């Protein structure tokens, strides 16, 4: 336990029945046999749970998780991956979708040097999923391919439009989103121009996969009666409603024995199936990348699907302790897998892909995480890849600025893809 923690946590252990102690507020606390009491003084480090934070962290997060590959007991990488992957899937309520959907091609056209295929497919539940597949024109043979994972960004009305485009004319609110998070770049298009087949699809609860206000009871619509999404004010009202609806979706999925990461993973794996099965794609040179919510999906898909040869998570890497103590208040419900923090820290989900190529890009002023915990996550990943004999396959860099995937970061990501997929 570090010096800073010792400053605000005093630990005392008593043995014997009927014993008691007096905490720092003068309250009598009864003790049983071999009980441990954490006494918090008034100078403890403030956190979002107050005095409950250090207690909650002490239960499991002050020690190495039970399935961490960093533990001496694990030396066989393959055996560890099998065991830990199975545990992650069990904890999340893994939803394997065996039925492969039928694909409908709506439009194929040339745009800015790319062949653009606009498709959709029907999963066993929900509305059809829209997707766009981009590749360079006048290129033959099997190409490396990347699944582009769009962000959250507080906008569930939009999906794939956040990172790709099939026309020069974009709605203003789409341009604003791309400018805020991607320095005005539709990065899926830019990567496709470098010699890749890139597929982008609407994630669960976004774009074509969003929950429609018309489909929920009237009392759950917050008084919204106009469903015309051709009006910007209605889009803004929907996004506000969808933000508040997240906790309902998450709790309902838990009630079904599922979790949001399980649904994300299942739907992203279907998209990967579609991409990998194409005649113009080399199924042994597949990658995935995304910012923020897309970075979360890259962690899950890259960590749990062996087909991904190169994975890049942008603006989404920290520890469970950071979320517990500091940052869960400004995060989506889409992250959490019940009980898993006992067995793996968050970065170790991504580490399940070792020794395959893995990149993490962080923003130094990213308010979604603390810099200290981002660095701890980097140390965990570096240690695991080193132990796996694959240090050269892992890279993490820190970039100036707020939460984003700007052009400099995109260039670094594209170079990483070129190195390991071409």
N, C-alpha and C positions, 0 to 999 in steps of 0.2 A: 504493500500500500504506500503510495507516494506521500511526500511531506505535506502537500497541500491537503490531501484527504485526511491525514492525521490531525490537521488543525481543526477540523470540524466534526470528526467522528471519534467518539471515545467508546471503546468496547470493553465490557466487563463481563465475566463469566462467574456464575455462582453454582454450587452444587448443593443438593439436599432439598427435601420437601419442606414446604411451609416457610421458605426464606422469602425475603422481599428486599427491594432496593428503593432508593428515592432518586427520581430523575432530576434533571436540572431545573424543572419547574416546580419541584417540591411535591410531586405526586408519588404516592406509594404504588409500586409495581410488584405484584406477587410473582414469585419465581418457582418453577418446578425444577426437576433434576436436570443438571447440565444445560440450563437455559442460557442463551446469550442475549444481552440487552444492548442495543445501540442508543447511546445517550447523545442527543443533539444539543449543542449549546447555541446561543443566540447569534454566533458568528459563522454559522454554516454557510456554505456556498449556495447562493440563491439559485433556484431552478424552477421549472414550470409546475412541479408538484409540491413545492415547499419542503417541509420536513419529511414528507413521504418519499421524496426523490432518492435520497441516500439509502433509505431502507430498501426500496424496491430494487435499486441497483445492486445492493449487497447480496441479494438472494442468488443471482446467477451471473451477473455481468461484471463482477470484480474478479472473476477467475476465467481461465480458458474454457470455452465450451467443450462439452463432452466428446463431440465428434470432430473437433478441429484437427486438421492434418499437421498443425504445428506441435501437437503433443508427441512425446517420444514414442508412445505405444504404436503410432502409425508410421510404418515405413514402406508398405506396399501401396503405391499410388493407385493402381487399378482397383485393388480390393477396397481401399478407402472410398474411392469414387462410387463404386457400386453400393456400398453401405450407406454413405451419406446422401446420395441421390435418392435412394429409396425412402430415406427418412424425410427428406424435404417434400417429396411427392405425397407421402402419407400425411404429413402435417398440413399441407395446403389443400388436401382433398382433390388430388389430381383427377382431372376430367379429360380422359383420352377420348377423342372423337374418332371413331373408326370409320364411319361413313364418309366417303370422299364426295364432296359436292360437285354438282354439274356446273360448268362454267358457261356463262353467257357473254359473248363478245358484243359490245354495243357499238364500238367505233374504233377504227384503226386509221391513223393519219400521221403525216409528217409535221413536226414542229421543231424549229430551231435545231436542225441537224439530228433529230431523234425520231425514231418510230415510236409512236404513243399508242398503246392499246388500253382502252377503257373497258373494263370487264366488271362483272358482278357474279356472285355465287351465293347459294342459299345453304346456310348451316341448319342443323336440326331444330333451331330455335331462333326467334327474333326476326328482324327484317333482313333482306339480302345485304350482303357486304359488298360495297364498292371497292374497286382497286384499280390502280394504274400501273402498267408495266412499260418501262422505258428502255430503249437500247439504241445504239448508234445506227444510223442508216448506212447501207453499203458495207456492212460487216458480215462475214460468214463464219461458220464453225461454231464450236461451243465456247461460250464466254464465261468468265467468272461472274458471279451474281451476288447481289446484296439485297437483303430485306431492309428497307428503310422504315424505321419505327417513329411515327410522329409523336409530338410532345402532348402534354396536358394543357398547360398554359392558361388554365381557367376558362377554356373555350371548348365546350362539348358539341356545339353546333358544327364546328369544323372538325375535319379529320385529316385525310390525306393531303388536302390543299395547303396544309401548314408547311409542307416540305417539298412539294412538287407542283408543276403547272403544265397545262396542255394548251395554253393560249397566252398571248401577250396581254390580253385584257383581263385583269383581275379585279374583283370587288375591292373597294378601298379597305375594308376591314381585314381582308386577306393580306393585302400589301402591308398593312400596319403590323400584323402578326409576324410576317416574315422579316420585316425590318427590325422589330423589337428583339427577336430571338435568334435570327440568322443573318443579320446584317444585310437584309434585302435579298438574300440568295435562296433559291429553291434548290437545296443542296442535292436532292435526289437526281435532278436533271443534270447538275454539274458533274456528279459522279458517273452517271451514265455516259456522258460525253468522253470520259476517260477510258471507255472500253468495257463497260459493265452492263449487264442486264440488272435493272433496279426495279423492284416491286414495292409499292406502297399501298397499304390497305387501311380502311377505317377500323380502328380498334374498338373493342367492346365498350359501348356507351358513348361513342363519339361518331359524329357525321351520320352516315347511313345506319349505324348501329346504336344511335342514341335512343333513349327512352322518349317516346312521343307523349306530349302533354295530353293528347286526345285519348291515350290508352290508360291513363290513371284516373281514379275517382275524382270527381269535380272538387271535393273538399281538399284534395291534395295538390291542387293547381295554383294555390296562392292567389286566387282571383283572376288569373289570366284566362281571357276568353277569346282573344284574337290569335289564331295559330298561323297567320300568314308570315312565313319566314322570308318573304321578299322585303320586309321592313326591318331596317337596322334596329329600331327600338324594340321590336319583338325578339330579335336575335339576342340582344342584350338582356332582355327580361328572361328569355329561356336559359341563358348561361347562368344567370343569378339563381334561377330555380334549380337548375341541374347541380350547381355547387351545393346547395342545401340538401339536395336529394341523395348525395353521396353516402351519407351515414345510413340512410334507409336501405340503399342498395347493399352496402357492406354487411349490415346486420341481417338483412334478409338472406344473403348468400351464406353467411355463417349458419343461419337457421336451416338451410338446405344441406348442411354438411360440406359446403364449398368455401372458397375464399376468392377474393378478386384476383390475386396472382394466378390461381388455378385456371380461371376463365381466360385471362390474358394469354397464358402459356398455351392452352388448348387452341385458341383461335390463331395465335401467331404460328403454331406448328402446322395448322391447315394451310396458312398462307405459304409457309416454307415448302410444304408438299407441292403446292401448285407451281411455285417457282422452280423447285428442283426437278420437276418432271418435264419441263419444257425441252424441246429439241435443241434450242439454242443455248442451253445452260449446261455447264460442267458441274454435276452434282457433288464433285469432290472439292470444288472451290467456291464455297458458300460463305457469306458473311452477313453480319447484321450490325446496325448502329442506330443510335437515337439519342436525343437530348431529353433530359428531365424525365417525364413519364415514359418517353421512348428509351431513355437510359435505364430506367427500372426494368422495362421489358427486355432490353438487351442483356441485363444481368440474369434474368430468369431464363430466357431462351438460350443465351450463350452458355449458361451454367448447366442447363438440364437437357440440351439436345446436342448430341455428339456430331450432328451433321454440320454444325457451324464451325468452320475452320478458322475464322477470324472474327472477333467480336469487339465492339467499341461502345463503351458507356460514357456518355457526356453529361456532366452536370447532375450525376446521381451516384455518389459514392460516399458512404459514411459508415458509422457503427450503430448498432442497436442502442448503445448507451447515449449517443447523441440524440436519437429520436426520443428516448425515454426522458432524458434530463432537460433537453433544450429545444427540440425542433418539431416534435409531433404536432404542435399547434398550427404550424403553417404548411402541413403536408396533407396530401390526399389519403383517403382510406385504402388506396390501391396497393399499399406496400406490405401490409401485415400478414404474417403467417403464424397463427397461434402456437405457442410453446416452442417454436423453432429456436429462439434466442438461447435456450438452454443447451442446444446442441451445435449450432453454428452461428457465428457472427454474420452480419449482413454481407461483408465482402467475401466471406467464404462460400457463399452461394455462387458467386462469379468464379471463385477459385476452383470449383468443381470441373471447370473446363481445362485445367492444367493437364498437359503441357502445351495446349494449343494457343495460338497467338491471341493476345488479350491487351486491350488498351483502355486506360481511364483518363479522361480529360476533365480537369476541374477548373472552376473559376474562383479566384482568390477572394473576391468580394461577394460570393454567392451567399445570400441571406438564408437559403434553405438549409445550410449546414454550418457547423463551426469549423474553422480552419484546422484546429487541433485534431478533431476527430476525422476529418478528411485525410490528414497526414497519417493518423493511426491506421486507417483503412489501407492506405498505400503500403505501410510497413507490413501489415498482415499479408497482403497479396504478394509483395516482394519476397517475404519469407517463405511462403508456400511454393511459389514458382522456383525459388532457389533450391528448396528441399526436393522438388520434383526434377531438378537438373535442367530447368528450362528458363533461366533468368533472362536470356535474350528474347524470349517470347512474350515478356511482360514489359509494358511501358506505362508510366504515369507522369503527366506533366500538369503544372499549375499555371494558369493564364490570368493576366490582370483583367479586372472588370467584374461585372455582376453576372447573374445567371444567363447563359447564352451559349450558342455554338456559332461563333463568328467565322469570318473567312479564313483567318489565320489558323484557327482550330480545325476547320474543314480541310485545309491544305495538309495539316499534319495527319489527320485521319485518312485522307486519300492516299498519302504516301505509305501509311501503315498497311492499308489494303493492298496497294501495289506490291509491297515487299512480300506479303504472305499469300496473296491470291493469284498473282500473275507469274 
